[in-house]
Amino acid sequence: MSARIDAVMRQRNIRSQSELARVADVPQSTVNRILTRGDSYCPAWGTVKKLADALGVSAVWLTDGDASANPTAPAMPTDAPLDGWQLEALRILGGLDDVDRRKVMGVLRLLERPGNSGQR
């Protein structure tokens, strides 16, 4: 599992254990244990599921490397992988109700307007 996590982190441009932990909403120490202890550490299924969701892969593929378990989530285009910031934003947006989602999108649209770059 650690090799698959490492490979997908590189593919998704997630640069650190801390970034993956933040995106997946799991403790950084857990990510460290998984990546450094290899097969000798078996995280809880809920943790595996959070990591798989954050990386855009199936939990079965992450744990077993089963090629028949689609490793890439349908919403995750393989030609333009999302980075850690984008994955975290999607996780946060997914947990909001429609009213709050619209507010966040309004802020993002304001930031996107021409002339706003460099003013942060």
All heavy atoms as an XYZ file, in Angstrom:
909
protein
N       0.825     -1.195      0.000
C       0.000      0.000      0.000
C       0.866      1.253      0.000
O       0.526      2.231     -0.653
C      -0.939     -0.015      1.212
C      -1.850      1.179      1.260
S      -3.223      1.118      2.409
C      -2.438      0.847      3.952
N       1.972      1.241      0.728
C       2.796      2.448      0.812
C       3.353      2.841     -0.559
O       3.389      4.027     -0.888
C       3.923      2.265      1.826
O       4.785      1.215      1.449
N       3.735      1.862     -1.360
C       4.258      2.168     -2.697
C       3.172      2.775     -3.579
O       3.430      3.707     -4.352
C       4.827      0.910     -3.344
N       1.942      2.271     -3.459
C       0.844      2.820     -4.265
C       0.502      4.240     -3.818
O       0.281      5.120     -4.645
C      -0.374      1.891     -4.191
C      -0.192      0.614     -5.016
C      -1.431     -0.254     -5.017
N      -1.663     -0.889     -3.722
C      -1.003     -1.960     -3.278
N      -0.073     -2.521     -4.041
N      -1.267     -2.485     -2.097
N       0.487      4.463     -2.512
C       0.217      5.823     -2.016
C       1.292      6.774     -2.516
O       0.998      7.860     -3.018
C       0.132      5.849     -0.476
C      -1.142      5.159      0.004
C       0.170      7.294      0.047
C      -1.241      5.000      1.499
N       2.536      6.367     -2.398
C       3.651      7.208     -2.842
C       3.540      7.526     -4.330
O       3.716      8.675     -4.748
C       4.971      6.507     -2.522
C       6.164      7.381     -2.816
O       6.238      8.503     -2.270
O       7.038      6.950     -3.610
N       3.220      6.524     -5.134
C       3.107      6.731     -6.581
C       1.968      7.691     -6.925
O       2.128      8.592     -7.750
C       2.898      5.388     -7.286
N       0.816      7.521     -6.264
C      -0.326      8.393     -6.561
C      -0.060      9.802     -6.040
O      -0.449     10.784     -6.671
C      -1.643      7.809     -5.995
C      -2.806      8.759     -6.250
C      -1.930      6.452     -6.621
N       0.629      9.909     -4.908
C       0.993     11.242     -4.411
C       1.827     11.974     -5.459
O       1.588     13.146     -5.738
C       1.784     11.136     -3.100
C       0.947     10.853     -1.878
S       1.947     10.624     -0.380
C       2.634     12.282     -0.156
N       2.800     11.288     -6.050
C       3.626     11.927     -7.081
C       2.785     12.291     -8.295
O       2.912     13.385     -8.834
C       4.790     11.013     -7.480
C       5.948     11.116     -6.500
C       7.169     10.330     -6.935
N       7.073      8.998     -6.324
C       6.941      7.867     -6.990
N       6.932      7.852     -8.294
N       6.831      6.717     -6.361
N       1.905     11.384     -8.708
C       1.046     11.636     -9.865
C       0.129     12.833     -9.624
O      -0.106     13.634    -10.516
C       0.214     10.394    -10.169
C      -0.725     10.574    -11.344
C      -1.662      9.392    -11.525
O      -1.742      8.504    -10.680
N      -2.378      9.387    -12.628
N      -0.379     12.976     -8.411
C      -1.309     14.054     -8.068
C      -0.595     15.318     -7.588
O      -1.227     16.279     -7.192
C      -2.288     13.608     -6.975
C      -3.087     12.369     -7.298
C      -4.211     12.684     -8.266
N      -5.147     11.580     -8.353
C      -5.230     10.760     -9.401
N      -4.449     10.916    -10.438
N      -6.111      9.785     -9.404
N       0.735     15.271     -7.604
C       1.550     16.420     -7.193
C       1.309     16.804     -5.731
O       1.279     17.982     -5.387
C       1.301     17.608     -8.123
C       2.440     18.598     -8.101
O       3.570     18.245     -7.772
N       2.161     19.833     -8.443
N       1.107     15.795     -4.889
C       1.005     16.007     -3.446
C       2.415     15.847     -2.913
O       2.996     14.771     -2.966
C       0.024     15.015     -2.799
C      -1.380     15.247     -3.375
C       0.028     15.160     -1.289
C      -2.402     14.225     -2.934
N       2.985     16.920     -2.407
C       4.420     16.984     -2.142
C       4.876     16.466     -0.786
O       6.057     16.270     -0.578
C       4.886     18.419     -2.319
C       4.750     18.881     -3.752
C       5.177     20.338     -3.908
N       4.764     20.840     -5.201
C       3.620     21.452     -5.430
N       2.771     21.642     -4.465
N       3.319     21.878     -6.637
N       3.963     16.273      0.142
C       4.409     15.874      1.475
C       3.360     15.043      2.200
O       2.183     15.049      1.828
C       4.720     17.114      2.322
O       3.524     17.812      2.610
N       3.808     14.365      3.235
C       2.904     13.609      4.084
C       1.891     14.545      4.744
O       0.713     14.204      4.874
C       3.688     12.863      5.162
C       4.579     11.776      4.637
C       5.389     11.113      5.736
O       5.167     11.344      6.919
N       6.346     10.289      5.348
N       2.352     15.711      5.143
C       1.460     16.687      5.785
C       0.349     17.128      4.839
O      -0.808     17.276      5.250
C       2.248     17.907      6.255
O       3.155     17.538      7.245
N       0.698     17.337      3.583
C      -0.305     17.759      2.604
C      -1.341     16.653      2.400
O      -2.550     16.917      2.381
C       0.366     18.118      1.278
C      -0.582     18.690      0.256
C       0.108     19.138     -1.019
O       1.357     19.089     -1.101
O      -0.612     19.531     -1.939
N      -0.874     15.399      2.276
C      -1.818     14.292      2.126
C      -2.697     14.168      3.363
O      -3.908     13.980      3.252
C      -1.080     12.971      1.875
C      -1.970     11.730      1.789
C      -3.016     11.872      0.692
C      -1.116     10.484      1.580
N      -2.109     14.294      4.533
C      -2.882     14.199      5.778
C      -3.956     15.274      5.829
O      -5.105     15.001      6.203
C      -1.943     14.317      6.975
N      -3.613     16.497      5.428
C      -4.576     17.603      5.436
C      -5.711     17.342      4.441
O      -6.883     17.497      4.758
C      -3.865     18.912      5.108
C      -4.751     20.137      5.231
C      -4.013     21.428      4.922
N      -3.657     21.514      3.516
C      -2.409     21.464      3.048
N      -1.383     21.351      3.863
N      -2.160     21.549      1.761
N      -5.347     16.894      3.240
C      -6.342     16.638      2.197
C      -7.272     15.494      2.603
O      -8.475     15.557      2.392
C      -5.635     16.310      0.856
C      -6.616     15.798     -0.168
C      -4.902     17.529      0.325
N      -6.710     14.456      3.210
C      -7.493     13.275      3.579
C      -8.166     13.415      4.941
O      -8.990     12.583      5.306
C      -6.594     12.042      3.580
N      -7.788     14.426      5.693
C      -8.323     14.640      7.033
C      -7.999     13.466      7.963
O      -8.855     12.927      8.646
C      -9.840     14.892      6.975
C     -10.392     15.458      8.282
O      -9.626     16.124      9.009
O     -11.576     15.226      8.562
N      -6.714     13.066      7.920
C      -6.188     12.036      8.831
C      -4.928     12.596      9.482
O      -4.300     13.511      8.943
C      -5.882     10.701      8.104
C      -7.128     10.123      7.465
C      -4.784     10.866      7.075
N      -4.524     12.057     10.623
C      -3.304     12.553     11.266
C      -2.060     12.311     10.410
O      -1.926     11.264      9.764
C      -3.222     11.737     12.563
C      -4.601     11.240     12.798
C      -5.211     11.051     11.448
N      -1.150     13.268     10.417
C       0.097     13.130      9.663
C       0.889     11.938     10.165
O       1.533     11.237      9.384
C       0.924     14.425      9.762
C       2.153     14.440      8.874
C       3.363     13.787      9.516
O       3.489     13.754     10.740
N       4.247     13.251      8.708
N       0.828     11.662     11.460
C       1.561     10.524     12.014
C       1.061      9.200     11.419
O       1.848      8.270     11.220
C       1.450     10.497     13.539
O       0.091     10.417     13.928
N      -0.223      9.126     11.114
C      -0.776      7.924     10.485
C      -0.228      7.767      9.079
O       0.167      6.667      8.673
C      -2.319      7.986     10.464
O      -2.790      8.080     11.801
C      -2.916      6.778      9.777
N      -0.202      8.847      8.324
C       0.358      8.799      6.966
C       1.821      8.370      7.041
O       2.270      7.516      6.270
C       0.215     10.163      6.249
C       0.932     10.154      4.913
C      -1.254     10.522      6.071
N       2.557      8.916      7.999
C       3.962      8.551      8.162
C       4.113      7.062      8.452
O       4.968      6.393      7.860
C       4.601      9.388      9.263
C       6.054      9.035      9.461
O       6.387      8.158     10.255
N       6.915      9.707      8.717
N       3.297      6.536      9.359
C       3.371      5.104      9.690
C       3.111      4.240      8.468
O       3.801      3.256      8.224
C       2.370      4.748     10.791
C       2.903      4.975     12.162
C       1.920      4.447     13.223
N       1.797      5.495     14.223
C       0.728      6.199     14.482
N      -0.406      5.964     13.867
N       0.752      7.143     15.384
N       2.108      4.607      7.691
C       1.760      3.828      6.505
C       2.913      3.848      5.505
O       3.288      2.809      4.952
C       0.472      4.369      5.846
C      -0.723      4.132      6.766
C       0.237      3.721      4.485
C      -1.975      4.879      6.345
N       3.487      5.019      5.287
C       4.536      5.145      4.274
C       5.877      4.574      4.717
O       6.642      4.109      3.888
C       4.688      6.615      3.863
C       3.499      7.202      3.100
C       3.713      8.680      2.840
C       3.259      6.450      1.801
N       6.165      4.602      6.004
C       7.488      4.145      6.448
C       7.504      2.695      6.917
O       8.531      2.031      6.815
C       8.041      5.038      7.577
O       7.124      5.025      8.675
C       8.265      6.456      7.074
N       6.389      2.197      7.415
C       6.372      0.818      7.923
C       5.925     -0.206      6.884
O       6.006     -1.406      7.123
C       5.469      0.714      9.146
C       6.001      1.483     10.333
C       5.112      1.267     11.528
N       5.527      2.110     12.649
C       4.851      2.207     13.772
N       3.739      1.500     13.943
N       5.276      2.983     14.736
N       5.442      0.265      5.765
C       5.024     -0.654      4.704
C       3.951     -1.618      5.168
O       2.981     -1.231      5.816
N       4.142     -2.901      4.865
C       3.133     -3.916      5.168
C       3.043     -4.274      6.643
O       2.141     -4.995      7.051
C       3.401     -5.178      4.348
C       3.148     -4.951      2.869
O       2.388     -4.032      2.528
O       3.713     -5.714      2.060
N       3.967     -3.775      7.455
C       3.916     -4.111      8.878
C       2.892     -3.250      9.637
O       2.609     -3.515     10.791
C       5.292     -3.957      9.524
O       5.665     -2.596      9.572
N       2.330     -2.241      8.982
C       1.322     -1.387      9.627
C       0.020     -1.507      8.850
O      -0.014     -1.331      7.631
C       1.779      0.072      9.670
C       0.757      0.988     10.310
C       0.535      0.953     11.676
C       0.008      1.859      9.551
C      -0.415      1.770     12.275
C      -0.932      2.692     10.131
C      -1.139      2.633     11.495
O      -2.076      3.444     12.078
N      -1.050     -1.776      9.548
C      -2.357     -1.931      8.918
C      -3.316     -0.884      9.494
O      -3.823     -1.056     10.599
C      -2.887     -3.341      9.166
S      -4.443     -3.651      8.329
N      -3.560      0.193      8.761
C      -4.461      1.239      9.277
C      -5.913      0.771      9.279
O      -6.280     -0.181      8.590
C      -4.265      2.382      8.277
C      -3.813      1.725      7.030
C      -3.035      0.510      7.440
N      -6.732      1.465     10.038
C      -8.165      1.180     10.081
C      -8.783      1.415      8.704
O      -8.301      2.252      7.928
C      -8.832      2.082     11.121
N      -9.854      0.676      8.424
C     -10.504      0.792      7.118
C     -10.983      2.223      6.854
O     -10.887      2.718      5.729
C     -11.668     -0.184      7.009
C     -12.337     -0.093      5.664
C     -13.566      0.417      5.399
C     -11.792     -0.493      4.405
N     -13.819      0.361      4.050
C     -12.753     -0.195      3.411
C     -10.588     -1.062      4.015
C     -12.549     -0.459      2.065
C     -10.388     -1.327      2.666
C     -11.354     -1.019      1.710
N     -11.477      2.904      7.868
C     -11.918      4.283      7.688
C     -10.792      5.187      7.224
O     -10.988      6.071      6.386
N      -9.595      4.960      7.739
C      -8.423      5.728      7.324
C      -8.066      5.417      5.882
O      -7.780      6.320      5.086
C      -7.226      5.420      8.251
O      -7.566      5.794      9.588
C      -5.975      6.163      7.804
N      -8.092      4.140      5.541
C      -7.798      3.733      4.153
C      -8.788      4.383      3.206
O      -8.414      4.906      2.151
C      -7.834      2.190      4.010
C      -7.727      1.776      2.552
C      -6.736      1.549      4.838
N     -10.057      4.384      3.591
C     -11.101      4.978      2.746
C     -10.873      6.481      2.567
O     -10.985      7.004      1.450
C     -12.479      4.708      3.379
C     -13.635      5.234      2.595
C     -13.919      4.376      1.390
C     -15.198      4.830      0.703
N     -14.962      5.458     -0.576
N     -10.523      7.178      3.646
C     -10.254      8.618      3.548
C      -9.062      8.888      2.628
O      -9.094      9.814      1.805
C      -9.972      9.208      4.926
C     -11.185      9.404      5.782
C     -10.784     10.025      7.112
C     -11.959     10.397      7.963
N     -11.537     11.073      9.205
N      -8.007      8.091      2.775
C      -6.825      8.274      1.926
C      -7.163      7.989      0.468
O      -6.765      8.741     -0.432
C      -5.677      7.373      2.394
C      -5.031      7.768      3.708
C      -4.114      6.649      4.216
C      -4.241      9.063      3.553
N      -7.897      6.906      0.226
C      -8.279      6.558     -1.145
C      -9.125      7.657     -1.770
O      -8.884      8.060     -2.915
C      -9.033      5.229     -1.149
N     -10.102      8.157     -1.014
C     -10.953      9.232     -1.532
C     -10.127     10.482     -1.849
O     -10.319     11.123     -2.878
C     -12.050      9.581     -0.536
C     -13.113      8.492     -0.413
O     -13.155      7.581     -1.262
O     -13.896      8.554      0.559
N      -9.208     10.820     -0.963
C      -8.378     12.007     -1.167
C      -7.466     11.849     -2.380
O      -7.180     12.823     -3.075
C      -7.538     12.283      0.078
N      -7.021     10.630     -2.629
C      -6.119     10.378     -3.754
C      -6.864     10.087     -5.051
O      -6.262     10.007     -6.112
C      -5.180      9.215     -3.415
C      -4.167      9.497     -2.313
C      -3.482      8.201     -1.871
C      -3.133     10.517     -2.768
N      -8.171      9.911     -4.963
C      -8.959      9.646     -6.165
C      -8.806      8.223     -6.670
O      -8.855      7.980     -7.877
N      -8.606      7.275     -5.758
C      -8.478      5.869     -6.126
C      -9.438      5.053     -5.271
O      -9.975      5.545     -4.286
C      -7.025      5.350     -5.932
C      -6.057      6.122     -6.823
C      -6.596      5.447     -4.482
N      -9.629      3.791     -5.631
C     -10.499      2.946     -4.809
C      -9.717      2.422     -3.606
O      -8.501      2.213     -3.679
C     -11.056      1.781     -5.629
O     -10.084      0.787     -5.802
N     -10.413      2.202     -2.515
C      -9.772      1.671     -1.311
C      -9.245      0.265     -1.561
O      -8.184     -0.107     -1.053
C     -10.755      1.686     -0.148
N      -9.974     -0.521     -2.366
C      -9.522     -1.886     -2.670
C      -8.213     -1.843     -3.445
O      -7.280     -2.592     -3.163
C     -10.609     -2.661     -3.457
C     -10.087     -4.004     -3.925
C     -11.852     -2.822     -2.609
N      -8.129     -0.953     -4.434
C      -6.879     -0.840     -5.187
C      -5.747     -0.390     -4.274
O      -4.635     -0.892     -4.356
C      -7.025      0.139     -6.351
C      -5.746      0.298     -7.110
C      -5.266     -0.531     -8.082
C      -4.768      1.322     -6.934
N      -4.046     -0.081     -8.516
C      -3.722      1.058     -7.832
C      -4.691      2.436     -6.105
C      -2.599      1.872     -7.930
C      -3.576      3.247     -6.200
C      -2.543      2.965     -7.103
N      -6.047      0.544     -3.390
C      -5.023      1.060     -2.487
C      -4.480     -0.037     -1.573
O      -3.276     -0.152     -1.380
C      -5.593      2.207     -1.656
C      -4.601      3.113     -0.954
C      -3.657      3.781     -1.931
C      -5.356      4.169     -0.163
N      -5.356     -0.862     -1.039
C      -4.906     -1.903     -0.106
C      -4.353     -3.126     -0.811
O      -3.360     -3.697     -0.370
C      -6.046     -2.365      0.823
O      -7.134     -2.823      0.033
C      -6.485     -1.236      1.731
N      -4.993     -3.539     -1.915
C      -4.631     -4.810     -2.554
C      -3.904     -4.671     -3.876
O      -3.344     -5.646     -4.373
C      -5.890     -5.654     -2.794
C      -6.642     -5.952     -1.514
O      -6.022     -5.924     -0.440
O      -7.857     -6.199     -1.590
N      -3.965     -3.500     -4.471
C      -3.359     -3.331     -5.783
C      -4.125     -4.060     -6.864
O      -3.603     -4.341     -7.927
N      -5.380     -4.365     -6.593
C      -6.224     -5.109     -7.517
C      -6.526     -4.244     -8.733
O      -7.243     -3.253     -8.636
C      -7.515     -5.516     -6.806
C      -8.435     -6.360     -7.674
O      -8.109     -6.596     -8.858
O      -9.483     -6.783     -7.170
N      -5.968     -4.632     -9.880
C      -6.141     -3.844    -11.101
C      -7.591     -3.817    -11.566
O      -7.998     -2.900    -12.271
C      -5.259     -4.387    -12.213
N      -8.402     -4.808    -11.167
C      -9.802     -4.804    -11.588
C     -10.621     -3.783    -10.801
O     -11.701     -3.403    -11.206
C     -10.416     -6.189    -11.428
O     -10.489     -6.540    -10.065
N     -10.086     -3.344     -9.659
C     -10.737     -2.276     -8.895
C     -10.242     -0.969     -9.479
O      -9.100     -0.597     -9.289
C     -10.386     -2.374     -7.417
N     -11.064     -0.293    -10.221
C     -10.680      0.910    -10.956
C      -9.845      1.846    -10.085
O     -10.358      2.424     -9.141
C     -11.935      1.620    -11.453
C     -11.628      2.796    -12.345
O     -10.480      3.038    -12.695
N     -12.641      3.527    -12.716
N      -8.542      1.997    -10.396
C      -7.689      2.815     -9.542
C      -7.950      4.307     -9.617
O      -7.554      5.039     -8.743
C      -6.280      2.489    -10.035
C      -6.456      2.048    -11.434
C      -7.818      1.398    -11.496
N      -8.613      4.773    -10.649
C      -8.847      6.203    -10.769
C     -10.333      6.485    -10.686
O     -11.118      5.904    -11.408
C      -8.296      6.741    -12.118
O      -6.936      6.381    -12.222
C      -8.424      8.241    -12.195
N     -10.698      7.360     -9.796
C     -12.104      7.722     -9.657
C     -12.587      8.397    -10.929
O     -11.836      9.115    -11.575
C     -12.278      8.651     -8.455
N     -13.840      8.195    -11.317
C     -14.343      8.769    -12.561
C     -14.209     10.283    -12.643
O     -13.987     10.817    -13.708
C     -15.824      8.376    -12.558
C     -15.956      7.277    -11.589
C     -14.833      7.418    -10.617
N     -14.326     10.982    -11.516
C     -14.255     12.443    -11.549
C     -12.820     12.951    -11.593
O     -12.589     14.145    -11.614
C     -14.954     13.013    -10.331
N     -11.850     12.050    -11.598
C     -10.444     12.447    -11.553
C      -9.813     12.239    -12.931
O      -9.428     11.130    -13.274
C      -9.710     11.590    -10.516
C      -8.284     11.984    -10.293
S      -8.087     13.567     -9.516
C      -8.800     13.259     -7.938
N      -9.746     13.274    -13.783
C      -9.169     13.088    -15.112
C      -7.699     12.726    -15.007
O      -6.947     13.349    -14.282
C      -9.367     14.451    -15.791
C      -9.540     15.419    -14.683
C     -10.104     14.653    -13.515
N      -7.292     11.701    -15.756
C      -5.907     11.252    -15.680
C      -4.961     12.182    -16.430
O      -3.779     12.197    -16.145
C      -5.768      9.829    -16.247
O      -6.292      9.811    -17.579
C      -6.525      8.836    -15.386
N      -5.469     12.958    -17.381
C      -4.586     13.848    -18.119
C      -4.307     15.150    -17.374
O      -3.403     15.874    -17.715
C      -5.146     14.143    -19.512
C      -6.521     14.796    -19.463
O      -7.206     14.666    -18.436
O      -6.894     15.421    -20.465
N      -5.088     15.462    -16.360
C      -4.877     16.678    -15.586
C      -5.147     16.393    -14.109
O      -6.175     16.794    -13.573
C      -5.792     17.797    -16.095
N      -4.213     15.677    -13.448
C      -4.462     15.328    -12.047
C      -4.546     16.565    -11.161
O      -3.886     17.573    -11.401
C      -3.259     14.465    -11.674
C      -2.211     14.784    -12.676
C      -2.926     15.231    -13.919
N      -5.395     16.472    -10.165
C      -5.555     17.567     -9.223
C      -4.420     17.555     -8.219
O      -3.929     16.495     -7.848
C      -6.894     17.434     -8.489
C      -8.142     17.436     -9.367
C      -9.377     17.221     -8.514
C      -8.257     18.715    -10.150
N      -4.013     18.731     -7.775
C      -2.968     18.789     -6.756
C      -3.618     18.764     -5.372
O      -4.837     18.709     -5.232
C      -2.063     20.008     -6.948
C      -2.767     21.337     -6.742
O      -3.841     21.376     -6.098
O      -2.239     22.356     -7.206
N      -2.800     18.800     -4.356
C      -3.293     18.702     -2.986
C      -4.256     19.796     -2.598
O      -5.238     19.551     -1.896
N      -4.002     21.021     -3.043
C      -4.895     22.137     -2.716
C      -6.270     21.906     -3.319
O      -7.292     22.135     -2.681
C      -4.325     23.455     -3.239
C      -3.101     23.900     -2.517
C      -1.818     23.817     -2.967
C      -3.026     24.473     -1.208
N      -0.956     24.309     -2.021
C      -1.667     24.725     -0.934
C      -3.971     24.808     -0.252
C      -1.239     25.292      0.256
C      -3.538     25.370      0.934
C      -2.189     25.605      1.177
N      -6.295     21.461     -4.575
C      -7.562     21.233     -5.253
C      -8.327     20.081     -4.602
O      -9.539     20.164     -4.416
C      -7.319     20.944     -6.735
C      -6.770     22.150     -7.474
C      -6.157     21.781     -8.806
O      -5.527     20.739     -8.951
N      -6.328     22.650     -9.788
N      -7.618     19.029     -4.242
C      -8.266     17.897     -3.579
C      -8.849     18.311     -2.226
O      -9.958     17.919     -1.866
C      -7.264     16.749     -3.396
C      -6.859     16.030     -4.676
C      -5.663     15.123     -4.412
C      -8.021     15.247     -5.252
N      -8.107     19.121     -1.484
C      -8.603     19.586     -0.191
C      -9.840     20.460     -0.373
O     -10.823     20.339      0.360
C      -7.523     20.357      0.563
C      -7.969     20.811      1.929
C      -6.901     21.559      2.706
O      -5.871     21.951      2.123
O      -7.100     21.759      3.904
N      -9.805     21.335     -1.383
C     -10.952     22.204     -1.639
C     -12.193     21.381     -1.999
O     -13.292     21.670     -1.518
C     -10.624     23.191     -2.760
N     -12.008     20.341     -2.802
C     -13.139     19.490     -3.159
C     -13.696     18.768     -1.941
O     -14.909     18.638     -1.778
C     -12.725     18.468     -4.224
C     -12.496     19.040     -5.619
C     -11.941     17.964     -6.540
C     -13.778     19.623     -6.179
N     -12.814     18.310     -1.056
C     -13.266     17.632      0.167
C     -14.084     18.589      1.030
O     -15.156     18.254      1.515
C     -12.082     17.086      0.959
C     -12.506     16.366      2.247
C     -11.327     15.910      3.077
N     -10.444     16.965      3.512
C     -10.683     17.808      4.529
N     -11.801     17.738      5.204
N      -9.804     18.733      4.868
N     -13.575     19.814      1.181
C     -14.273     20.806      1.996
C     -15.609     21.178      1.360
O     -16.644     21.200      2.030
C     -13.396     22.052      2.218
C     -12.190     21.685      3.103
C     -14.199     23.190      2.824
C     -11.118     22.748      3.156
N     -15.608     21.457      0.059
C     -16.851     21.816     -0.625
C     -17.878     20.699     -0.525
O     -19.070     20.955     -0.354
C     -16.582     22.132     -2.100
C     -16.037     23.508     -2.408
C     -15.630     23.596     -3.873
C     -17.048     24.578     -2.068
N     -17.421     19.463     -0.619
C     -18.331     18.324     -0.542
C     -19.037     18.216      0.797
O     -20.123     17.652      0.887
N     -18.445     18.773      1.840
C     -19.044     18.709      3.162
C     -19.940     19.883      3.500
O     -20.536     19.921      4.571
N     -20.049     20.842      2.601
C     -20.868     22.027      2.858
C     -22.285     21.861      2.319
O     -22.505     21.132      1.352
C     -20.229     23.258      2.200
C     -18.830     23.651      2.656
C     -18.329     24.830      1.830
C     -18.825     23.991      4.133
N     -23.210     22.587      2.913
C     -24.564     22.593      2.348
C     -24.571     23.555      1.146
O     -23.602     24.269      0.894
C     -25.608     22.986      3.396
C     -25.409     24.384      3.970
O     -24.905     25.274      3.257
O     -25.776     24.596      5.133
N     -25.676     23.570      0.395
C     -25.747     24.362     -0.837
C     -25.545     25.858     -0.599
O     -24.895     26.532     -1.398
C     -27.078     24.132     -1.553
C     -27.131     22.796     -2.265
O     -26.061     22.205     -2.506
O     -28.241     22.340     -2.588
N     -26.069     26.370      0.492
C     -25.943     27.805      0.778
C     -24.472     28.170      0.977
O     -23.963     29.125      0.372
C     -26.786     28.197      2.016
C     -26.511     29.627      2.436
C     -28.259     27.992      1.731
N     -23.776     27.403      1.804
C     -22.358     27.694      2.052
C     -21.511     27.446      0.806
O     -20.544     28.160      0.542
C     -21.839     26.874      3.230
C     -22.371     27.392      4.554
O     -22.800     28.563      4.609
O     -22.343     26.623      5.538
N     -21.867     26.429      0.020
C     -21.143     26.153     -1.223
C     -21.233     27.344     -2.169
O     -20.242     27.740     -2.792
C     -21.746     24.916     -1.884
C     -20.702     23.939     -2.359
C     -21.334     22.736     -3.013
N     -21.432     21.691     -2.012
C     -22.332     20.749     -1.993
N     -23.251     20.683     -2.922
N     -22.341     19.845     -1.051
N     -22.423     27.934     -2.261
C     -22.602     29.110     -3.124
C     -21.768     30.295     -2.632
O     -21.203     31.045     -3.427
C     -24.074     29.485     -3.192
C     -24.875     28.557     -4.055
C     -26.304     29.065     -4.274
N     -27.015     28.128     -5.102
C     -27.959     27.312     -4.670
N     -28.341     27.349     -3.409
N     -28.559     26.469     -5.484
N     -21.680     30.462     -1.311
C     -20.860     31.540     -0.750
C     -19.394     31.351     -1.109
O     -18.711     32.295     -1.526
C     -21.021     31.595      0.772
C     -22.381     32.064      1.241
C     -22.480     31.973      2.757
C     -23.864     32.302      3.260
N     -23.979     32.106      4.722
N     -18.907     30.128     -0.942
C     -17.503     29.832     -1.266
C     -17.251     30.070     -2.749
O     -16.239     30.669     -3.131
C     -17.129     28.390     -0.860
C     -15.768     28.008     -1.406
C     -17.163     28.229      0.652
N     -18.152     29.616     -3.590
C     -17.982     29.812     -5.027
C     -17.987     31.301     -5.382
O     -17.252     31.737     -6.266
C     -19.058     29.056     -5.811
C     -18.910     27.544     -5.739
S     -17.265     26.945     -6.203
C     -17.161     27.499     -7.900
N     -18.804     32.085     -4.689
C     -18.802     33.529     -4.920
C     -17.450     34.145     -4.608
O     -16.951     34.990     -5.365
N     -16.842     33.720     -3.502
C     -15.509     34.214     -3.144
C     -14.492     33.786     -4.194
O     -13.663     34.588     -4.636
C     -15.093     33.715     -1.735
C     -13.630     34.023     -1.460
C     -15.988     34.319     -0.674
N     -14.552     32.542     -4.632
C     -13.613     32.062     -5.649
C     -13.758     32.842     -6.955
O     -12.760     33.171     -7.606
C     -13.814     30.566     -5.891
C     -13.403     29.642     -4.750
C     -13.795     28.199     -5.047
C     -11.916     29.761     -4.474
N     -14.986     33.145     -7.317
C     -15.206     33.916     -8.550
C     -14.634     35.333     -8.433
O     -14.105     35.881     -9.394
C     -16.691     33.942     -8.890
C     -17.183     32.606     -9.391
C     -18.656     32.636     -9.782
N     -19.100     31.298    -10.120
C     -19.943     30.574     -9.375
N     -20.466     31.081     -8.271
N     -20.282     29.364     -9.751
N     -14.734     35.925     -7.244
C     -14.134     37.245     -7.028
C     -12.611     37.177     -7.174
O     -11.996     38.063     -7.768
C     -14.486     37.777     -5.643
C     -15.908     38.294     -5.452
C     -16.152     38.600     -3.977
C     -16.141     39.532     -6.300
N     -12.017     36.130     -6.645
C     -10.571     35.970     -6.729
C     -10.100     35.699     -8.153
O      -8.979     36.023     -8.515
C     -10.098     34.835     -5.822
C     -10.217     35.083     -4.327
C      -9.926     33.812     -3.550
C      -9.282     36.197     -3.896
N     -10.982     35.122     -8.950
C     -10.636     34.743    -10.318
C     -10.650     35.933    -11.287
O     -10.040     35.890    -12.331
C     -11.632     33.675    -10.801
C     -11.333     33.138    -12.176
C     -12.381     32.143    -12.620
O     -13.594     32.369    -12.362
O     -11.988     31.155    -13.226
N     -11.305     37.007    -10.909
C     -11.449     38.152    -11.814
C     -10.093     38.719    -12.224
O      -9.151     38.746    -11.420
C     -12.259     39.261    -11.134
C     -13.706     38.907    -11.026
C     -14.494     40.069    -10.495
N     -15.894     39.687    -10.375
C     -16.769     40.334     -9.649
N     -16.412     41.417     -8.996
N     -18.008     39.928     -9.603
N      -9.999     39.197    -13.455
C      -8.753     39.817    -13.924
C      -8.349     40.970    -12.995
O      -9.191     41.715    -12.506
C      -9.108     40.347    -15.322
C     -10.299     39.538    -15.748
C     -11.044     39.184    -14.479
N      -7.079     41.077    -12.765
C      -6.579     42.151    -11.919
C      -6.442     41.766    -10.459
O      -5.904     42.522     -9.677
N      -6.929     40.594    -10.082
C      -6.841     40.176     -8.686
C      -5.565     39.416     -8.372
O      -5.241     39.229     -7.212
C      -8.042     39.309     -8.286
C      -9.242     40.148     -7.907
O      -9.111     41.331     -7.674
N     -10.396     39.525     -7.842
N      -4.843     38.951     -9.373
C      -3.626     38.186     -9.073
C      -2.594     39.103     -8.454
O      -2.413     40.251     -8.841
C      -3.064     37.555    -10.337
O      -2.685     38.549    -11.242
N      -1.931     38.594     -7.429
C      -0.898     39.355     -6.749
C      -1.414     40.300     -5.673
O      -0.675     40.965     -5.006
N      -2.735     40.387     -5.490
C      -3.302     41.281     -4.492
C      -3.611     40.563     -3.180
O      -4.206     41.104     -2.305
C      -4.589     41.905     -5.018
C      -4.342     42.852     -6.167
C      -5.644     43.490     -6.636
O      -6.709     43.270     -6.056
N      -5.570     44.261     -7.694
N      -3.203     39.308     -3.035
C      -3.517     38.542     -1.837
C      -2.488     38.733     -0.781
O      -1.395     38.919     -0.875
C      -3.636     37.066     -2.178
C      -4.833     36.816     -3.085
C      -4.784     35.363     -3.568
N      -5.601     35.150     -4.703
C      -5.292     35.408     -5.946
N      -4.156     35.922     -6.278
N      -6.124     35.161     -6.914
